[in-house]
Amino acid sequence: MAPTATYPPAAPVARKNLAIPLIDFQPLLSSSPDAKAKTSDAIFSAFKEAGFLYLQNLPIDPSALSNVFSHSQRFFARPNEQKEALAWTTPRANRGYTTFGREKVSSTLDREEVQKEKSAVPDLKESIEIGRDDEDGFPNHWPDRFDAEGAEFKKVMQDFFLQCKELHRLVMSAIGMGMGLDETYFDDFVRVGNNTLRLLHYPPVKREVFATNKDQVRAGAHSDYGSITLLFQDMRGGLQVQSLDGEWLDVTPIEGTVVVNAGDLLARWSNDTIRSTKHRVVEPPLREDGVDEYPARYSIAYFGNPDFHKTIEVLPGTWENEKGGKKYESINSGDYLEQRLSVTY
């Protein structure tokens, strides 16, 4: 049975100087100003202290989420030639299928260093990126060209993309209220929806792969690039976050929740009031049936970003007077995100 969210929020992950709370999202959907304010304060506090949190009681139908996972699993079971026909092309488009070893998520901004890491310790995953479906010149790479199952996949993902877009807006609204801004402050920054729905498959891996290379992980240590990430996990585990003292802590899957973390652009936007915390994906527990391998893992990430045409300036209330001034110059959202993506491929 999943833990129950409480106020003040419980912290399913808590050790030393890192606590990741479990927060009930339902009060944000209510008409009670006090309930909204308490929940917004809890969300903002979690982003300040940990950069990560769990949300429970979401405005997303659990059966719809289960259907997304099912379609994701069936997509990755398609023949390689079909998946490769939908291949990812450019950082600006950021749509399509990425095969094993092509991408290397990393904390460095140096492309040469990333290529070295990719050669030495490739990420053990494949993915497909899905953007908004109405952006001229940047179509999604749908499998509907293959069969009816592909057409159903398209419909399911289009619907889920819009559900996550609204959840992104609501979380940004809570952050705004927690920072003392208007509830609708961020609405104009997320109206278009230049976000990315990413389906991820980490295949089964023999234990010897990790035993022979101590640096091997399923996805390397990194921070995310945009404003917030919504991460829906299966129950396999493997996600870890890094505490301030460098210790890696397990972010244990909790049924019925989404893990939300802040990205680098939101940290910059907030003048580092909000933390963008490094995380990685390592091997989960071994299979229980005695087979000497780590089982497959599936996850769904929704990367929420400010709309690409928006200029991001340090937020009011984070730099004035005794707060020490602005740490960052203004930057265009789309340019920043494209530059960050270009390093990882």
C-alpha positions in Angstrom: 0.0 0.0 0.0 1.4 3.4 -0.9 2.2 5.9 1.9 -0.4 8.6 2.6 0.6 12.2 2.0 0.5 14.3 5.2 0.9 17.9 6.2 3.6 18.8 7.0 4.7 16.4 4.2 6.3 13.1 5.1 9.7 12.3 3.5 10.0 8.8 2.1 13.6 9.6 1.2 15.4 11.2 4.2 19.0 10.9 5.1 21.6 13.4 6.4 21.0 16.6 4.5 18.5 15.4 1.9 14.8 14.8 2.3 12.4 14.2 -0.5 8.8 14.7 0.7 5.6 13.1 -0.4 3.0 15.9 -1.0 -0.7 15.5 -1.6 -1.6 17.4 -4.8 -5.3 17.4 -4.3 -5.5 20.7 -2.3 -4.2 22.6 -5.3 -7.3 21.5 -7.2 -9.6 22.8 -4.4 -11.2 26.2 -4.0 -9.7 26.7 -0.6 -7.1 29.5 -0.6 -5.5 28.2 2.7 -5.2 24.7 1.3 -3.6 25.9 -1.9 -1.2 28.1 0.0 -0.1 25.3 2.4 0.5 22.9 -0.5 2.3 25.5 -2.6 4.6 26.4 0.3 5.4 22.7 0.8 6.2 22.3 -3.0 8.4 25.4 -3.1 10.2 24.3 0.1 10.9 20.9 -1.4 12.4 22.5 -4.5 14.5 24.8 -2.4 15.8 22.1 -0.1 16.1 19.0 -2.3 15.1 19.9 -5.8 13.0 16.7 -5.8 9.5 15.7 -4.4 6.8 13.1 -4.8 3.3 14.2 -5.7 0.3 12.0 -4.8 -3.4 12.2 -5.8 -2.8 13.6 -9.3 -5.3 14.8 -11.8 -4.3 11.9 -14.1 -6.4 8.8 -14.4 -4.3 5.8 -13.1 -5.8 3.6 -15.9 -4.6 6.1 -18.5 -1.1 6.1 -17.1 -1.1 2.3 -17.1 -2.2 2.4 -20.7 0.8 4.7 -21.6 3.2 2.2 -20.0 1.6 -0.7 -21.9 1.9 1.1 -25.2 5.5 2.2 -24.4 6.5 -1.4 -23.7 4.9 -2.6 -27.0 6.6 0.2 -28.9 10.1 -0.8 -27.7 9.3 -4.4 -28.6 9.0 -3.4 -32.3 11.6 -4.5 -34.8 14.7 -2.4 -34.8 14.1 -1.3 -38.5 10.8 0.2 -37.5 12.2 2.1 -34.6 15.2 3.3 -36.6 12.8 4.6 -39.3 11.6 7.0 -36.6 15.1 8.2 -35.6 15.8 11.4 -33.6 17.4 14.0 -35.9 18.3 17.3 -34.4 18.4 19.1 -31.0 16.0 21.8 -32.3 13.4 19.2 -33.4 14.1 16.8 -30.4 11.7 14.3 -31.6 12.0 10.6 -32.5 13.7 7.4 -31.5 17.1 7.2 -29.9 18.8 3.8 -30.0 21.2 2.3 -27.3 24.4 4.3 -26.8 23.5 7.3 -29.0 22.8 9.7 -26.2 24.9 10.2 -23.1 23.4 12.2 -20.3 26.1 14.0 -18.3 26.8 16.8 -16.0 29.5 18.3 -18.2 28.8 20.9 -20.9 31.9 20.0 -22.9 31.0 18.0 -26.0 34.4 16.2 -26.2 34.1 15.1 -22.6 30.6 13.7 -23.2 31.9 11.8 -26.2 34.7 10.3 -24.1 32.1 9.3 -21.4 29.9 7.8 -24.1 32.7 5.6 -25.4 33.8 4.4 -22.0 30.4 4.1 -20.2 27.5 4.2 -22.6 24.0 4.7 -21.2 22.1 1.4 -21.3 18.7 2.7 -22.6 16.6 3.5 -25.6 14.0 6.2 -25.9 11.5 8.1 -28.0 10.9 11.8 -27.7 7.5 13.3 -28.4 6.8 17.1 -28.7 3.7 19.1 -29.2 2.0 18.0 -32.4 1.3 21.5 -33.8 4.8 22.9 -34.3 5.4 23.8 -37.9 8.4 22.1 -39.4 8.9 19.7 -36.5 6.6 16.8 -36.8 6.6 14.0 -34.4 7.8 10.6 -35.6 4.8 8.4 -35.1 4.6 4.6 -35.7 1.1 5.0 -37.2 2.7 4.4 -40.6 3.2 0.8 -39.7 -0.1 -0.5 -38.3 -3.3 0.1 -36.3 -1.3 -0.4 -33.1 0.9 2.5 -34.1 -2.1 4.7 -34.7 -3.5 3.9 -31.2 0.0 4.6 -29.8 -0.2 8.1 -31.4 -3.6 8.8 -29.9 -2.7 7.6 -26.4 0.5 9.7 -26.4 -1.2 12.8 -27.7 -3.8 12.7 -25.0 -1.2 12.0 -22.3 1.0 14.8 -23.5 -1.8 17.3 -22.9 -2.6 15.9 -19.4 1.1 16.4 -18.5 1.1 19.8 -20.0 -1.7 20.8 -17.6 0.0 19.2 -14.7 3.2 21.1 -15.6 1.2 24.3 -15.5 -0.3 23.5 -12.1 3.0 22.7 -10.6 4.5 25.9 -11.9 1.5 27.8 -10.5 2.2 26.3 -7.1 5.9 27.3 -7.4 4.8 30.8 -8.2 2.5 31.0 -5.1 5.2 29.5 -2.9 7.6 32.3 -4.1 5.0 35.0 -3.3 4.1 35.6 -7.0 0.7 35.6 -8.5 -1.0 32.2 -9.0 -1.0 32.8 -12.8 2.5 34.3 -13.0 4.0 31.5 -15.0 0.9 30.8 -17.2 2.1 32.9 -20.1 5.5 31.1 -20.0 3.9 27.6 -20.5 1.0 28.4 -22.7 2.4 27.0 -26.0 3.8 23.8 -24.5 7.3 23.4 -25.9 7.7 20.3 -23.7 9.0 16.8 -24.4 7.3 13.5 -23.5 10.0 10.9 -23.3 9.4 7.1 -23.1 12.4 5.2 -21.8 13.3 1.5 -21.9 16.2 0.1 -19.9 16.7 -3.5 -21.1 17.6 -6.5 -18.9 21.3 -6.5 -18.2 23.5 -9.3 -17.0 25.1 -8.7 -13.7 28.6 -9.2 -15.2 28.2 -5.9 -17.2 28.2 -3.9 -14.0 30.7 -6.2 -12.3 33.3 -5.7 -14.9 32.9 -1.9 -15.2 32.4 -0.3 -11.8 31.5 3.0 -13.5 28.7 1.4 -15.6 25.2 2.9 -15.0 21.9 2.7 -16.9 21.9 6.6 -17.2 24.8 8.8 -16.1 24.8 11.4 -13.4 23.2 14.6 -14.7 20.8 17.4 -13.9 17.8 18.1 -16.2 17.8 21.1 -18.5 14.4 22.8 -18.4 12.0 24.0 -15.7 10.6 20.8 -14.1 10.5 17.1 -15.0 7.6 14.8 -14.2 8.8 11.3 -13.8 6.5 8.3 -13.8 8.4 5.1 -12.7 7.6 1.5 -12.9 8.2 -0.4 -9.6 11.7 -1.7 -10.6 13.7 1.1 -9.0 17.2 2.3 -9.9 16.7 6.1 -9.7 19.1 7.8 -7.3 19.7 11.5 -6.3 22.9 13.0 -5.0 22.9 14.7 -1.6 24.9 17.8 -0.8 27.7 15.7 0.6 27.9 13.6 -2.6 26.1 10.5 -1.3 23.7 8.7 -3.7 20.3 7.9 -2.3 17.6 5.7 -3.8 14.4 7.3 -4.9 12.2 4.3 -4.2 9.1 4.0 -6.5 5.8 4.7 -4.7 2.8 3.5 -6.5 0.3 6.3 -7.5 2.9 9.1 -7.4 5.0 11.1 -9.8 8.5 12.2 -8.9 9.1 15.9 -9.8 12.4 17.6 -10.0 13.6 21.0 -10.9 15.8 21.6 -13.9 18.8 23.9 -14.5 16.8 26.6 -16.3 14.4 26.9 -13.3 17.3 27.1 -10.9 18.8 29.9 -13.1 15.4 31.6 -13.4 15.1 31.5 -9.5 18.6 32.9 -9.0 19.5 29.5 -7.5 16.7 29.8 -4.9 15.6 26.5 -6.3 17.9 23.5 -6.6 18.6 21.5 -9.7 19.8 18.2 -8.2 22.0 15.6 -9.9 20.5 12.2 -10.4 21.3 8.9 -12.2 19.8 5.5 -13.0 21.7 2.5 -11.7 21.0 -1.2 -11.6 17.9 -2.2 -9.6 17.7 -5.3 -7.4 18.4 -8.6 -9.1 15.5 -10.7 -10.4 13.9 -12.8 -7.8 13.7 -16.0 -9.8 17.4 -16.6 -9.5 18.3 -15.5 -13.0 21.7 -13.6 -12.9 20.5 -10.4 -14.5 18.9 -7.1 -13.7 15.3 -6.8 -15.0 14.1 -4.3 -17.6 12.9 -0.9 -16.4 10.4 1.4 -18.0 9.9 5.1 -17.2 8.0 8.0 -18.6 9.5 11.5 -18.3 7.8 14.7 -19.2 10.2 17.6 -19.5 8.4 20.9 -18.9 10.0 24.0 -20.3 9.3 27.7 -20.7 7.9 28.3 -24.2 10.9 28.6 -26.7 10.2 32.2 -27.7 10.3 33.4 -24.1 13.1 35.4 -22.5 14.1 34.1 -19.1 15.1 36.8 -16.6 15.9 36.3 -12.9 12.5 36.3 -11.1 11.4 39.2 -8.9 12.0 38.6 -5.2 15.1 36.5 -5.7 17.8 39.2 -6.2 16.9 42.6 -4.8 18.5 44.5 -1.9 20.3 42.2 0.5 19.8 39.1 -1.7 22.9 40.0 -3.6 21.8 40.9 -7.1 21.3 38.8 -10.2 23.6 35.9 -10.8 22.5 35.4 -14.4 21.9 37.4 -17.5 18.7 37.0 -19.5 18.6 34.1 -21.9 16.2 32.8 -24.6 14.5 29.5 -23.5 14.7 27.8 -26.8 18.4 28.7 -27.5 19.4 27.5 -24.0 17.7 24.2 -24.3 18.9 23.5 -27.8 22.5 24.2 -26.7 22.2 21.8 -23.8 20.7 19.0 -25.9 23.4 19.4 -28.6 26.1 18.3 -26.1 24.5 15.0 -25.3 24.1 13.5 -28.8 
